[in-house]
Amino acid sequence: MSTQDKETAFKVTAKQGRKVVAEYIFANMLDAITFEVGMKKEGYNTKMEAIYV
């Protein structure tokens, strides 16, 4: 299967130091951004990436 046949999802990872405290996959970019912003406000380091599912 090529990436053209797959849907794009958004994975958000939140860490405290090296420890992963949350990792979620969202179908909607707005939901992923909302979650990421909330985790940043709580003081976690975050990373969002687009993935194909």
mmCIF entry with sequence, helices, sheets and N, C-alpha, C, O atoms, coordinates in Angstrom:
data_MODEL
# 
_entry.id   MODEL 
# 
_entity.id                         1 
_entity.type                       polymer 
_entity.pdbx_number_of_molecules   1 
# 
_entity_poly.entity_id                      1 
_entity_poly.type                           'polypeptide(L)' 
_entity_poly.nstd_linkage                   no 
_entity_poly.nstd_monomer                   no 
_entity_poly.pdbx_seq_one_letter_code       MSTQDKETAFKVTAKQGRKVVAEYIFANMLDAITFEVGMKKEGYNTKMEAIYV 
_entity_poly.pdbx_seq_one_letter_code_can   MSTQDKETAFKVTAKQGRKVVAEYIFANMLDAITFEVGMKKEGYNTKMEAIYV 
_entity_poly.pdbx_strand_id                 A 
# 
loop_
_entity_poly_seq.entity_id 
_entity_poly_seq.num 
_entity_poly_seq.mon_id 
_entity_poly_seq.hetero 
1 1  MET n 
1 2  SER n 
1 3  THR n 
1 4  GLN n 
1 5  ASP n 
1 6  LYS n 
1 7  GLU n 
1 8  THR n 
1 9  ALA n 
1 10 PHE n 
1 11 LYS n 
1 12 VAL n 
1 13 THR n 
1 14 ALA n 
1 15 LYS n 
1 16 GLN n 
1 17 GLY n 
1 18 ARG n 
1 19 LYS n 
1 20 VAL n 
1 21 VAL n 
1 22 ALA n 
1 23 GLU n 
1 24 TYR n 
1 25 ILE n 
1 26 PHE n 
1 27 ALA n 
1 28 ASN n 
1 29 MET n 
1 30 LEU n 
1 31 ASP n 
1 32 ALA n 
1 33 ILE n 
1 34 THR n 
1 35 PHE n 
1 36 GLU n 
1 37 VAL n 
1 38 GLY n 
1 39 MET n 
1 40 LYS n 
1 41 LYS n 
1 42 GLU n 
1 43 GLY n 
1 44 TYR n 
1 45 ASN n 
1 46 THR n 
1 47 LYS n 
1 48 MET n 
1 49 GLU n 
1 50 ALA n 
1 51 ILE n 
1 52 TYR n 
1 53 VAL n 
# 
_struct_asym.id          A 
_struct_asym.entity_id   1 
# 
loop_
_struct_conf.conf_type_id 
_struct_conf.id 
_struct_conf.pdbx_PDB_helix_id 
_struct_conf.beg_label_comp_id 
_struct_conf.beg_label_asym_id 
_struct_conf.beg_label_seq_id 
_struct_conf.pdbx_beg_PDB_ins_code 
_struct_conf.end_label_comp_id 
_struct_conf.end_label_asym_id 
_struct_conf.end_label_seq_id 
_struct_conf.pdbx_end_PDB_ins_code 
_struct_conf.beg_auth_comp_id 
_struct_conf.beg_auth_asym_id 
_struct_conf.beg_auth_seq_id 
_struct_conf.end_auth_comp_id 
_struct_conf.end_auth_asym_id 
_struct_conf.end_auth_seq_id 
_struct_conf.pdbx_PDB_helix_class 
_struct_conf.details 
_struct_conf.pdbx_PDB_helix_length 
HELX_P HELX_P1 AA1 THR A 3  ? ASP A 5  ? THR A 3  ASP A 5  5 ? 3  
HELX_P HELX_P2 AA2 MET A 29 ? LYS A 41 ? MET A 29 LYS A 41 1 ? 13 
# 
_struct_conf_type.id          HELX_P 
_struct_conf_type.criteria    ? 
_struct_conf_type.reference   ? 
# 
_struct_sheet.id               AA1 
_struct_sheet.type             ? 
_struct_sheet.number_strands   3 
_struct_sheet.details          ? 
# 
loop_
_struct_sheet_order.sheet_id 
_struct_sheet_order.range_id_1 
_struct_sheet_order.range_id_2 
_struct_sheet_order.offset 
_struct_sheet_order.sense 
AA1 1 2 ? anti-parallel 
AA1 2 3 ? anti-parallel 
# 
loop_
_struct_sheet_range.sheet_id 
_struct_sheet_range.id 
_struct_sheet_range.beg_label_comp_id 
_struct_sheet_range.beg_label_asym_id 
_struct_sheet_range.beg_label_seq_id 
_struct_sheet_range.pdbx_beg_PDB_ins_code 
_struct_sheet_range.end_label_comp_id 
_struct_sheet_range.end_label_asym_id 
_struct_sheet_range.end_label_seq_id 
_struct_sheet_range.pdbx_end_PDB_ins_code 
_struct_sheet_range.beg_auth_comp_id 
_struct_sheet_range.beg_auth_asym_id 
_struct_sheet_range.beg_auth_seq_id 
_struct_sheet_range.end_auth_comp_id 
_struct_sheet_range.end_auth_asym_id 
_struct_sheet_range.end_auth_seq_id 
AA1 1 LYS A 19 ? PHE A 26 ? LYS A 19 PHE A 26 
AA1 2 THR A 8  ? GLN A 16 ? THR A 8  GLN A 16 
AA1 3 ASN A 45 ? TYR A 52 ? ASN A 45 TYR A 52 
# 
loop_
_atom_site.group_PDB 
_atom_site.id 
_atom_site.type_symbol 
_atom_site.label_atom_id 
_atom_site.label_alt_id 
_atom_site.label_comp_id 
_atom_site.label_asym_id 
_atom_site.label_entity_id 
_atom_site.label_seq_id 
_atom_site.pdbx_PDB_ins_code 
_atom_site.Cartn_x 
_atom_site.Cartn_y 
_atom_site.Cartn_z 
_atom_site.occupancy 
_atom_site.B_iso_or_equiv 
_atom_site.pdbx_formal_charge 
_atom_site.auth_seq_id 
_atom_site.auth_comp_id 
_atom_site.auth_asym_id 
_atom_site.auth_atom_id 
_atom_site.pdbx_PDB_model_num 
ATOM 1   N N  . MET A 1 1  ? 0.828  -1.184 0.000  1.00 0.00 ? 1  MET A N  1 
ATOM 2   C CA . MET A 1 1  ? 0.000  0.000  0.000  1.00 0.00 ? 1  MET A CA 1 
ATOM 3   C C  . MET A 1 1  ? 0.873  1.248  0.000  1.00 0.00 ? 1  MET A C  1 
ATOM 4   O O  . MET A 1 1  ? 1.801  1.356  0.802  1.00 0.00 ? 1  MET A O  1 
ATOM 5   N N  . SER A 1 2  ? 0.591  2.165  -0.867 1.00 0.00 ? 2  SER A N  1 
ATOM 6   C CA . SER A 1 2  ? 1.356  3.411  -0.899 1.00 0.00 ? 2  SER A CA 1 
ATOM 7   C C  . SER A 1 2  ? 0.705  4.418  0.042  1.00 0.00 ? 2  SER A C  1 
ATOM 8   O O  . SER A 1 2  ? -0.404 4.198  0.529  1.00 0.00 ? 2  SER A O  1 
ATOM 9   N N  . THR A 1 3  ? 1.398  5.516  0.293  1.00 0.00 ? 3  THR A N  1 
ATOM 10  C CA . THR A 1 3  ? 0.858  6.539  1.185  1.00 0.00 ? 3  THR A CA 1 
ATOM 11  C C  . THR A 1 3  ? -0.374 7.205  0.584  1.00 0.00 ? 3  THR A C  1 
ATOM 12  O O  . THR A 1 3  ? -1.167 7.802  1.313  1.00 0.00 ? 3  THR A O  1 
ATOM 13  N N  . GLN A 1 4  ? -0.546 7.115  -0.721 1.00 0.00 ? 4  GLN A N  1 
ATOM 14  C CA . GLN A 1 4  ? -1.737 7.682  -1.360 1.00 0.00 ? 4  GLN A CA 1 
ATOM 15  C C  . GLN A 1 4  ? -2.994 6.940  -0.932 1.00 0.00 ? 4  GLN A C  1 
ATOM 16  O O  . GLN A 1 4  ? -4.078 7.522  -0.933 1.00 0.00 ? 4  GLN A O  1 
ATOM 17  N N  . ASP A 1 5  ? -2.875 5.689  -0.572 1.00 0.00 ? 5  ASP A N  1 
ATOM 18  C CA . ASP A 1 5  ? -4.017 4.869  -0.190 1.00 0.00 ? 5  ASP A CA 1 
ATOM 19  C C  . ASP A 1 5  ? -4.330 4.947  1.300  1.00 0.00 ? 5  ASP A C  1 
ATOM 20  O O  . ASP A 1 5  ? -5.282 4.316  1.759  1.00 0.00 ? 5  ASP A O  1 
ATOM 21  N N  . LYS A 1 6  ? -3.565 5.690  2.047  1.00 0.00 ? 6  LYS A N  1 
ATOM 22  C CA . LYS A 1 6  ? -3.725 5.736  3.494  1.00 0.00 ? 6  LYS A CA 1 
ATOM 23  C C  . LYS A 1 6  ? -4.228 7.099  3.943  1.00 0.00 ? 6  LYS A C  1 
ATOM 24  O O  . LYS A 1 6  ? -4.061 8.101  3.248  1.00 0.00 ? 6  LYS A O  1 
ATOM 25  N N  . GLU A 1 7  ? -4.845 7.118  5.113  1.00 0.00 ? 7  GLU A N  1 
ATOM 26  C CA . GLU A 1 7  ? -5.330 8.352  5.718  1.00 0.00 ? 7  GLU A CA 1 
ATOM 27  C C  . GLU A 1 7  ? -4.217 8.993  6.552  1.00 0.00 ? 7  GLU A C  1 
ATOM 28  O O  . GLU A 1 7  ? -3.366 8.296  7.105  1.00 0.00 ? 7  GLU A O  1 
ATOM 29  N N  . THR A 1 8  ? -4.231 10.308 6.636  1.00 0.00 ? 8  THR A N  1 
ATOM 30  C CA . THR A 1 8  ? -3.280 11.016 7.473  1.00 0.00 ? 8  THR A CA 1 
ATOM 31  C C  . THR A 1 8  ? -3.866 11.153 8.872  1.00 0.00 ? 8  THR A C  1 
ATOM 32  O O  . THR A 1 8  ? -5.028 11.527 9.038  1.00 0.00 ? 8  THR A O  1 
ATOM 33  N N  . ALA A 1 9  ? -3.057 10.849 9.862  1.00 0.00 ? 9  ALA A N  1 
ATOM 34  C CA . ALA A 1 9  ? -3.414 11.043 11.263 1.00 0.00 ? 9  ALA A CA 1 
ATOM 35  C C  . ALA A 1 9  ? -2.308 11.857 11.906 1.00 0.00 ? 9  ALA A C  1 
ATOM 36  O O  . ALA A 1 9  ? -1.259 12.078 11.301 1.00 0.00 ? 9  ALA A O  1 
ATOM 37  N N  . PHE A 1 10 ? -2.539 12.303 13.130 1.00 0.00 ? 10 PHE A N  1 
ATOM 38  C CA . PHE A 1 10 ? -1.583 13.172 13.808 1.00 0.00 ? 10 PHE A CA 1 
ATOM 39  C C  . PHE A 1 10 ? -1.266 12.590 15.178 1.00 0.00 ? 10 PHE A C  1 
ATOM 40  O O  . PHE A 1 10 ? -2.150 12.424 16.019 1.00 0.00 ? 10 PHE A O  1 
ATOM 41  N N  . LYS A 1 11 ? 0.005  12.286 15.387 1.00 0.00 ? 11 LYS A N  1 
ATOM 42  C CA . LYS A 1 11 ? 0.449  11.686 16.650 1.00 0.00 ? 11 LYS A CA 1 
ATOM 43  C C  . LYS A 1 11 ? 1.100  12.752 17.506 1.00 0.00 ? 11 LYS A C  1 
ATOM 44  O O  . LYS A 1 11 ? 2.014  13.452 17.069 1.00 0.00 ? 11 LYS A O  1 
ATOM 45  N N  . VAL A 1 12 ? 0.617  12.866 18.735 1.00 0.00 ? 12 VAL A N  1 
ATOM 46  C CA . VAL A 1 12 ? 1.170  13.820 19.691 1.00 0.00 ? 12 VAL A CA 1 
ATOM 47  C C  . VAL A 1 12 ? 1.793  13.030 20.832 1.00 0.00 ? 12 VAL A C  1 
ATOM 48  O O  . VAL A 1 12 ? 1.155  12.163 21.429 1.00 0.00 ? 12 VAL A O  1 
ATOM 49  N N  . THR A 1 13 ? 3.042  13.343 21.122 1.00 0.00 ? 13 THR A N  1 
ATOM 50  C CA . THR A 1 13 ? 3.762  12.719 22.223 1.00 0.00 ? 13 THR A CA 1 
ATOM 51  C C  . THR A 1 13 ? 4.129  13.806 23.221 1.00 0.00 ? 13 THR A C  1 
ATOM 52  O O  . THR A 1 13 ? 4.652  14.856 22.849 1.00 0.00 ? 13 THR A O  1 
ATOM 53  N N  . ALA A 1 14 ? 3.850  13.543 24.494 1.00 0.00 ? 14 ALA A N  1 
ATOM 54  C CA . ALA A 1 14 ? 4.207  14.478 25.571 1.00 0.00 ? 14 ALA A CA 1 
ATOM 55  C C  . ALA A 1 14 ? 5.184  13.774 26.497 1.00 0.00 ? 14 ALA A C  1 
ATOM 56  O O  . ALA A 1 14 ? 4.968  12.630 26.896 1.00 0.00 ? 14 ALA A O  1 
ATOM 57  N N  . LYS A 1 15 ? 6.266  14.476 26.835 1.00 0.00 ? 15 LYS A N  1 
ATOM 58  C CA . LYS A 1 15 ? 7.293  13.905 27.698 1.00 0.00 ? 15 LYS A CA 1 
ATOM 59  C C  . LYS A 1 15 ? 7.585  14.828 28.868 1.00 0.00 ? 15 LYS A C  1 
ATOM 60  O O  . LYS A 1 15 ? 7.429  16.047 28.800 1.00 0.00 ? 15 LYS A O  1 
ATOM 61  N N  . GLN A 1 16 ? 8.016  14.186 29.941 1.00 0.00 ? 16 GLN A N  1 
ATOM 62  C CA . GLN A 1 16 ? 8.562  14.905 31.096 1.00 0.00 ? 16 GLN A CA 1 
ATOM 63  C C  . GLN A 1 16 ? 9.971  14.355 31.256 1.00 0.00 ? 16 GLN A C  1 
ATOM 64  O O  . GLN A 1 16 ? 10.167 13.256 31.775 1.00 0.00 ? 16 GLN A O  1 
ATOM 65  N N  . GLY A 1 17 ? 10.942 15.126 30.809 1.00 0.00 ? 17 GLY A N  1 
ATOM 66  C CA . GLY A 1 17 ? 12.307 14.613 30.722 1.00 0.00 ? 17 GLY A CA 1 
ATOM 67  C C  . GLY A 1 17 ? 12.355 13.568 29.618 1.00 0.00 ? 17 GLY A C  1 
ATOM 68  O O  . GLY A 1 17 ? 11.978 13.843 28.479 1.00 0.00 ? 17 GLY A O  1 
ATOM 69  N N  . ARG A 1 18 ? 12.818 12.370 29.956 1.00 0.00 ? 18 ARG A N  1 
ATOM 70  C CA . ARG A 1 18 ? 12.861 11.284 28.966 1.00 0.00 ? 18 ARG A CA 1 
ATOM 71  C C  . ARG A 1 18 ? 11.622 10.401 29.014 1.00 0.00 ? 18 ARG A C  1 
ATOM 72  O O  . ARG A 1 18 ? 11.411 9.568  28.133 1.00 0.00 ? 18 ARG A O  1 
ATOM 73  N N  . LYS A 1 19 ? 10.801 10.586 30.048 1.00 0.00 ? 19 LYS A N  1 
ATOM 74  C CA . LYS A 1 19 ? 9.640  9.721  30.258 1.00 0.00 ? 19 LYS A CA 1 
ATOM 75  C C  . LYS A 1 19 ? 8.438  10.189 29.420 1.00 0.00 ? 19 LYS A C  1 
ATOM 76  O O  . LYS A 1 19 ? 8.024  11.346 29.506 1.00 0.00 ? 19 LYS A O  1 
ATOM 77  N N  . VAL A 1 20 ? 7.890  9.280  28.618 1.00 0.00 ? 20 VAL A N  1 
ATOM 78  C CA . VAL A 1 20 ? 6.681  9.575  27.852 1.00 0.00 ? 20 VAL A CA 1 
ATOM 79  C C  . VAL A 1 20 ? 5.497  9.483  28.805 1.00 0.00 ? 20 VAL A C  1 
ATOM 80  O O  . VAL A 1 20 ? 5.251  8.439  29.408 1.00 0.00 ? 20 VAL A O  1 
ATOM 81  N N  . VAL A 1 21 ? 4.761  10.595 28.935 1.00 0.00 ? 21 VAL A N  1 
ATOM 82  C CA . VAL A 1 21 ? 3.607  10.617 29.825 1.00 0.00 ? 21 VAL A CA 1 
ATOM 83  C C  . VAL A 1 21 ? 2.292  10.491 29.064 1.00 0.00 ? 21 VAL A C  1 
ATOM 84  O O  . VAL A 1 21 ? 1.267  10.137 29.646 1.00 0.00 ? 21 VAL A O  1 
ATOM 85  N N  . ALA A 1 22 ? 2.319  10.780 27.763 1.00 0.00 ? 22 ALA A N  1 
ATOM 86  C CA . ALA A 1 22 ? 1.114  10.641 26.939 1.00 0.00 ? 22 ALA A CA 1 
ATOM 87  C C  . ALA A 1 22 ? 1.515  10.517 25.475 1.00 0.00 ? 22 ALA A C  1 
ATOM 88  O O  . ALA A 1 22 ? 2.454  11.163 25.010 1.00 0.00 ? 22 ALA A O  1 
ATOM 89  N N  . GLU A 1 23 ? 0.781  9.674  24.766 1.00 0.00 ? 23 GLU A N  1 
ATOM 90  C CA . GLU A 1 23 ? 0.986  9.530  23.325 1.00 0.00 ? 23 GLU A CA 1 
ATOM 91  C C  . GLU A 1 23 ? -0.365 9.168  22.718 1.00 0.00 ? 23 GLU A C  1 
ATOM 92  O O  . GLU A 1 23 ? -0.913 8.098  22.983 1.00 0.00 ? 23 GLU A O  1 
ATOM 93  N N  . TYR A 1 24 ? -0.887 10.070 21.907 1.00 0.00 ? 24 TYR A N  1 
ATOM 94  C CA . TYR A 1 24 ? -2.207 9.884  21.315 1.00 0.00 ? 24 TYR A CA 1 
ATOM 95  C C  . TYR A 1 24 ? -2.161 10.110 19.820 1.00 0.00 ? 24 TYR A C  1 
ATOM 96  O O  . TYR A 1 24 ? -1.338 10.875 19.317 1.00 0.00 ? 24 TYR A O  1 
ATOM 97  N N  . ILE A 1 25 ? -3.054 9.436  19.117 1.00 0.00 ? 25 ILE A N  1 
ATOM 98  C CA . ILE A 1 25 ? -3.200 9.602  17.668 1.00 0.00 ? 25 ILE A CA 1 
ATOM 99  C C  . ILE A 1 25 ? -4.587 10.175 17.407 1.00 0.00 ? 25 ILE A C  1 
ATOM 100 O O  . ILE A 1 25 ? -5.593 9.650  17.886 1.00 0.00 ? 25 ILE A O  1 
ATOM 101 N N  . PHE A 1 26 ? -4.622 11.253 16.644 1.00 0.00 ? 26 PHE A N  1 
ATOM 102 C CA . PHE A 1 26 ? -5.866 11.952 16.325 1.00 0.00 ? 26 PHE A CA 1 
ATOM 103 C C  . PHE A 1 26 ? -6.116 11.916 14.819 1.00 0.00 ? 26 PHE A C  1 
ATOM 104 O O  . PHE A 1 26 ? -5.177 11.992 14.027 1.00 0.00 ? 26 PHE A O  1 
ATOM 105 N N  . ALA A 1 27 ? -7.364 11.801 14.435 1.00 0.00 ? 27 ALA A N  1 
ATOM 106 C CA . ALA A 1 27 ? -7.739 11.850 13.019 1.00 0.00 ? 27 ALA A CA 1 
ATOM 107 C C  . ALA A 1 27 ? -7.821 13.299 12.539 1.00 0.00 ? 27 ALA A C  1 
ATOM 108 O O  . ALA A 1 27 ? -7.670 13.580 11.350 1.00 0.00 ? 27 ALA A O  1 
ATOM 109 N N  . ASN A 1 28 ? -8.059 14.202 13.469 1.00 0.00 ? 28 ASN A N  1 
ATOM 110 C CA . ASN A 1 28 ? -8.285 15.605 13.146 1.00 0.00 ? 28 ASN A CA 1 
ATOM 111 C C  . ASN A 1 28 ? -7.131 16.457 13.669 1.00 0.00 ? 28 ASN A C  1 
ATOM 112 O O  . ASN A 1 28 ? -6.757 16.348 14.836 1.00 0.00 ? 28 ASN A O  1 
ATOM 113 N N  . MET A 1 29 ? -6.569 17.300 12.814 1.00 0.00 ? 29 MET A N  1 
ATOM 114 C CA . MET A 1 29 ? -5.429 18.122 13.203 1.00 0.00 ? 29 MET A CA 1 
ATOM 115 C C  . MET A 1 29 ? -5.793 19.112 14.310 1.00 0.00 ? 29 MET A C  1 
ATOM 116 O O  . MET A 1 29 ? -4.983 19.350 15.206 1.00 0.00 ? 29 MET A O  1 
ATOM 117 N N  . LEU A 1 30 ? -6.980 19.687 14.267 1.00 0.00 ? 30 LEU A N  1 
ATOM 118 C CA . LEU A 1 30 ? -7.382 20.649 15.292 1.00 0.00 ? 30 LEU A CA 1 
ATOM 119 C C  . LEU A 1 30 ? -7.417 19.993 16.673 1.00 0.00 ? 30 LEU A C  1 
ATOM 120 O O  . LEU A 1 30 ? -6.979 20.594 17.654 1.00 0.00 ? 30 LEU A O  1 
ATOM 121 N N  . ASP A 1 31 ? -7.929 18.777 16.755 1.00 0.00 ? 31 ASP A N  1 
ATOM 122 C CA . ASP A 1 31 ? -7.946 18.056 18.032 1.00 0.00 ? 31 ASP A CA 1 
ATOM 123 C C  . ASP A 1 31 ? -6.523 17.804 18.530 1.00 0.00 ? 31 ASP A C  1 
ATOM 124 O O  . ASP A 1 31 ? -6.242 17.941 19.721 1.00 0.00 ? 31 ASP A O  1 
ATOM 125 N N  . ALA A 1 32 ? -5.632 17.436 17.614 1.00 0.00 ? 32 ALA A N  1 
ATOM 126 C CA . ALA A 1 32 ? -4.239 17.180 17.986 1.00 0.00 ? 32 ALA A CA 1 
ATOM 127 C C  . ALA A 1 32 ? -3.571 18.447 18.502 1.00 0.00 ? 32 ALA A C  1 
ATOM 128 O O  . ALA A 1 32 ? -2.846 18.405 19.497 1.00 0.00 ? 32 ALA A O  1 
ATOM 129 N N  . ILE A 1 33 ? -3.807 19.562 17.842 1.00 0.00 ? 33 ILE A N  1 
ATOM 130 C CA . ILE A 1 33 ? -3.210 20.834 18.264 1.00 0.00 ? 33 ILE A CA 1 
ATOM 131 C C  . ILE A 1 33 ? -3.758 21.257 19.622 1.00 0.00 ? 33 ILE A C  1 
ATOM 132 O O  . ILE A 1 33 ? -3.011 21.733 20.477 1.00 0.00 ? 33 ILE A O  1 
ATOM 133 N N  . THR A 1 34 ? -5.061 21.083 19.818 1.00 0.00 ? 34 THR A N  1 
ATOM 134 C CA . THR A 1 34 ? -5.681 21.436 21.096 1.00 0.00 ? 34 THR A CA 1 
ATOM 135 C C  . THR A 1 34 ? -5.068 20.626 22.227 1.00 0.00 ? 34 THR A C  1 
ATOM 136 O O  . THR A 1 34 ? -4.755 21.173 23.284 1.00 0.00 ? 34 THR A O  1 
ATOM 137 N N  . PHE A 1 35 ? -4.894 19.327 22.014 1.00 0.00 ? 35 PHE A N  1 
ATOM 138 C CA . PHE A 1 35 ? -4.271 18.470 23.022 1.00 0.00 ? 35 PHE A CA 1 
ATOM 139 C C  . PHE A 1 35 ? -2.824 18.896 23.269 1.00 0.00 ? 35 PHE A C  1 
ATOM 140 O O  . PHE A 1 35 ? -2.391 18.993 24.417 1.00 0.00 ? 35 PHE A O  1 
ATOM 141 N N  . GLU A 1 36 ? -2.082 19.148 22.196 1.00 0.00 ? 36 GLU A N  1 
ATOM 142 C CA . GLU A 1 36 ? -0.674 19.532 22.338 1.00 0.00 ? 36 GLU A CA 1 
ATOM 143 C C  . GLU A 1 36 ? -0.532 20.834 23.128 1.00 0.00 ? 36 GLU A C  1 
ATOM 144 O O  . GLU A 1 36 ? 0.320  20.933 24.010 1.00 0.00 ? 36 GLU A O  1 
ATOM 145 N N  . VAL A 1 37 ? -1.349 21.817 22.819 1.00 0.00 ? 37 VAL A N  1 
ATOM 146 C CA . VAL A 1 37 ? -1.290 23.095 23.533 1.00 0.00 ? 37 VAL A CA 1 
ATOM 147 C C  . VAL A 1 37 ? -1.593 22.895 25.024 1.00 0.00 ? 37 VAL A C  1 
ATOM 148 O O  . VAL A 1 37 ? -0.937 23.485 25.882 1.00 0.00 ? 37 VAL A O  1 
ATOM 149 N N  . GLY A 1 38 ? -2.588 22.062 25.320 1.00 0.00 ? 38 GLY A N  1 
ATOM 150 C CA . GLY A 1 38 ? -2.920 21.779 26.710 1.00 0.00 ? 38 GLY A CA 1 
ATOM 151 C C  . GLY A 1 38 ? -1.769 21.126 27.452 1.00 0.00 ? 38 GLY A C  1 
ATOM 152 O O  . GLY A 1 38 ? -1.504 21.463 28.606 1.00 0.00 ? 38 GLY A O  1 
ATOM 153 N N  . MET A 1 39 ? -1.083 20.195 26.804 1.00 0.00 ? 39 MET A N  1 
ATOM 154 C CA . MET A 1 39 ? 0.050  19.530 27.436 1.00 0.00 ? 39 MET A CA 1 
ATOM 155 C C  . MET A 1 39 ? 1.214  20.500 27.628 1.00 0.00 ? 39 MET A C  1 
ATOM 156 O O  . MET A 1 39 ? 1.906  20.439 28.645 1.00 0.00 ? 39 MET A O  1 
ATOM 157 N N  . LYS A 1 40 ? 1.436  21.390 26.667 1.00 0.00 ? 40 LYS A N  1 
ATOM 158 C CA . LYS A 1 40 ? 2.490  22.401 26.818 1.00 0.00 ? 40 LYS A CA 1 
ATOM 159 C C  . LYS A 1 40 ? 2.196  23.312 28.010 1.00 0.00 ? 40 LYS A C  1 
ATOM 160 O O  . LYS A 1 40 ? 3.101  23.669 28.765 1.00 0.00 ? 40 LYS A O  1 
ATOM 161 N N  . LYS A 1 41 ? 0.916  23.686 28.173 1.00 0.00 ? 41 LYS A N  1 
ATOM 162 C CA . LYS A 1 41 ? 0.541  24.546 29.305 1.00 0.00 ? 41 LYS A CA 1 
ATOM 163 C C  . LYS A 1 41 ? 0.775  23.847 30.635 1.00 0.00 ? 41 LYS A C  1 
ATOM 164 O O  . LYS A 1 41 ? 1.007  24.503 31.651 1.00 0.00 ? 41 LYS A O  1 
ATOM 165 N N  . GLU A 1 42 ? 0.716  22.520 30.636 1.00 0.00 ? 42 GLU A N  1 
ATOM 166 C CA . GLU A 1 42 ? 0.978  21.739 31.846 1.00 0.00 ? 42 GLU A CA 1 
ATOM 167 C C  . GLU A 1 42 ? 2.477  21.569 32.097 1.00 0.00 ? 42 GLU A C  1 
ATOM 168 O O  . GLU A 1 42 ? 2.878  21.020 33.123 1.00 0.00 ? 42 GLU A O  1 
ATOM 169 N N  . GLY A 1 43 ? 3.309  22.043 31.156 1.00 0.00 ? 43 GLY A N  1 
ATOM 170 C CA . GLY A 1 43 ? 4.752  22.020 31.353 1.00 0.00 ? 43 GLY A CA 1 
ATOM 171 C C  . GLY A 1 43 ? 5.479  20.854 30.700 1.00 0.00 ? 43 GLY A C  1 
ATOM 172 O O  . GLY A 1 43 ? 6.669  20.655 30.948 1.00 0.00 ? 43 GLY A O  1 
ATOM 173 N N  . TYR A 1 44 ? 4.784  20.080 29.870 1.00 0.00 ? 44 TYR A N  1 
ATOM 174 C CA . TYR A 1 44 ? 5.418  18.942 29.203 1.00 0.00 ? 44 TYR A CA 1 
ATOM 175 C C  . TYR A 1 44 ? 6.055  19.364 27.885 1.00 0.00 ? 44 TYR A C  1 
ATOM 176 O O  . TYR A 1 44 ? 5.622  20.331 27.259 1.00 0.00 ? 44 TYR A O  1 
ATOM 177 N N  . ASN A 1 45 ? 7.085  18.635 27.470 1.00 0.00 ? 45 ASN A N  1 
ATOM 178 C CA . ASN A 1 45 ? 7.670  18.804 26.148 1.00 0.00 ? 45 ASN A CA 1 
ATOM 179 C C  . ASN A 1 45 ? 6.817  17.988 25.185 1.00 0.00 ? 45 ASN A C  1 
ATOM 180 O O  . ASN A 1 45 ? 6.507  16.829 25.460 1.00 0.00 ? 45 ASN A O  1 
ATOM 181 N N  . THR A 1 46 ? 6.438  18.579 24.064 1.00 0.00 ? 46 THR A N  1 
ATOM 182 C CA . THR A 1 46 ? 5.551  17.881 23.138 1.00 0.00 ? 46 THR A CA 1 
ATOM 183 C C  . THR A 1 46 ? 6.133  17.812 21.734 1.00 0.00 ? 46 THR A C  1 
ATOM 184 O O  . THR A 1 46 ? 6.999  18.598 21.352 1.00 0.00 ? 46 THR A O  1 
ATOM 185 N N  . LYS A 1 47 ? 5.629  16.852 20.989 1.00 0.00 ? 47 LYS A N  1 
ATOM 186 C CA . LYS A 1 47 ? 6.006  16.696 19.591 1.00 0.00 ? 47 LYS A CA 1 
ATOM 187 C C  . LYS A 1 47 ? 4.768  16.206 18.846 1.00 0.00 ? 47 LYS A C  1 
ATOM 188 O O  . LYS A 1 47 ? 4.096  15.275 19.290 1.00 0.00 ? 47 LYS A O  1 
ATOM 189 N N  . MET A 1 48 ? 4.475  16.831 17.723 1.00 0.00 ? 48 MET A N  1 
ATOM 190 C CA . MET A 1 48 ? 3.375  16.376 16.886 1.00 0.00 ? 48 MET A CA 1 
ATOM 191 C C  . MET A 1 48 ? 3.935  15.999 15.525 1.00 0.00 ? 48 MET A C  1 
ATOM 192 O O  . MET A 1 48 ? 4.770  16.710 14.967 1.00 0.00 ? 48 MET A O  1 
ATOM 193 N N  . GLU A 1 49 ? 3.469  14.878 14.999 1.00 0.00 ? 49 GLU A N  1 
ATOM 194 C CA . GLU A 1 49 ? 3.914  14.446 13.680 1.00 0.00 ? 49 GLU A CA 1 
ATOM 195 C C  . GLU A 1 49 ? 2.738  13.869 12.908 1.00 0.00 ? 49 GLU A C  1 
ATOM 196 O O  . GLU A 1 49 ? 1.818  13.292 13.487 1.00 0.00 ? 49 GLU A O  1 
ATOM 197 N N  . ALA A 1 50 ? 2.784  14.034 11.598 1.00 0.00 ? 50 ALA A N  1 
ATOM 198 C CA . ALA A 1 50 ? 1.779  13.439 10.724 1.00 0.00 ? 50 ALA A CA 1 
ATOM 199 C C  . ALA A 1 50 ? 2.226  12.005 10.419 1.00 0.00 ? 50 ALA A C  1 
ATOM 200 O O  . ALA A 1 50 ? 3.391  11.755 10.112 1.00 0.00 ? 50 ALA A O  1 
ATOM 201 N N  . ILE A 1 51 ? 1.275  11.076 10.512 1.00 0.00 ? 51 ILE A N  1 
ATOM 202 C CA . ILE A 1 51 ? 1.567  9.679  10.200 1.00 0.00 ? 51 ILE A CA 1 
ATOM 203 C C  . ILE A 1 51 ? 0.486  9.162  9.251  1.00 0.00 ? 51 ILE A C  1 
ATOM 204 O O  . ILE A 1 51 ? -0.589 9.753  9.143  1.00 0.00 ? 51 ILE A O  1 
ATOM 205 N N  . TYR A 1 52 ? 0.771  8.086  8.582  1.00 0.00 ? 52 TYR A N  1 
ATOM 206 C CA . TYR A 1 52 ? -0.198 7.454  7.685  1.00 0.00 ? 52 TYR A CA 1 
ATOM 207 C C  . TYR A 1 52 ? -0.716 6.183  8.325  1.00 0.00 ? 52 TYR A C  1 
ATOM 208 O O  . TYR A 1 52 ? 0.059  5.354  8.802  1.00 0.00 ? 52 TYR A O  1 
ATOM 209 N N  . VAL A 1 53 ? -2.034 6.036  8.333  1.00 0.00 ? 53 VAL A N  1 
ATOM 210 C CA . VAL A 1 53 ? -2.656 4.852  8.916  1.00 0.00 ? 53 VAL A CA 1 
ATOM 211 C C  . VAL A 1 53 ? -3.606 4.198  7.925  1.00 0.00 ? 53 VAL A C  1 
ATOM 212 O O  . VAL A 1 53 ? -4.224 3.182  8.241  1.00 0.00 ? 53 VAL A O  1 
# 
